[in-house]
Amino acid sequence: MPQALKIPPDKLIARLDFYNNSIMLYILEKNLITAQHVSPEDVAASLLSVAQLFTGMLPPNTLWYTRKELHAETAIYVSPGKHRVAVVTKPLEPPERFMIPMPGLVFICSSGQPPKVFAVKERPETMECPVYGAPLFNVYSDGRTCNGTHQYNENVSKIPEEFFTCFFSLTTFNKFSKSHPDSLYNLWKELEGKDKYPLDDLVQAGKIKDII
């Protein structure tokens, strides 16, 4: 502390020493020093017990929130419905536009990053709920998406809407349609103007517990 504050020195009561293969805890009490080995799990649990986490107001239909080190993810459920999409089929030409139905979708969003997207037949309620490949362009087999030149919003609640307003390309990284495994373009042409996505057409990609 700066001497001008005239605050007496703080008292050392414990110390952690981190070595390559062990962690030592030293406790200073009544002029005695007690030393003991501690596990990384105990250290983490002790720090987490006093840590505070506030997510703020979460988006509607938020399914879960996870944080690993500095990486946080928010899963958002989007109900089945029609979406207006645009596909760039030829370079330097206007995109082709569709109004197509989609099944329920799970967007796993991180601030400012392209989301992961999966399809579901119903709103997930358990870890065992099946998930399916999203029948969309620019989606990899593990749910990751290619953002092209688009920079996603820092506000995760806006990411699902932004995903559909971006221009898709004809690039396909998956086979997430049973009826049109090799041509999502033909699938979208077939879906144009319809009210519901045929759920039997979805290709299973695992369960909720596999994508968390």
Buried (B, 14 or more C-beta within 10 A) or exposed (E): EEEEEEEEEEEEEEEEEEEEEEBEBBEEEEEEEEEEEEEEEEBEEEEEEEEEEEEEEBBEBBBBEEEEEEEBBBBBBBEBEBBEBBBBEEEEEEBBEBEBBBBBBBBBBBBEBBBBBBBBBEEBEEEEBBBBBBBBBBBEEBBBBBBEEEEBBEEBBEBBEBBBEBBBBBEBBBBBBEEBEEBBBEBBBBBEEEEEBBBEBBBEBBBBEEBE
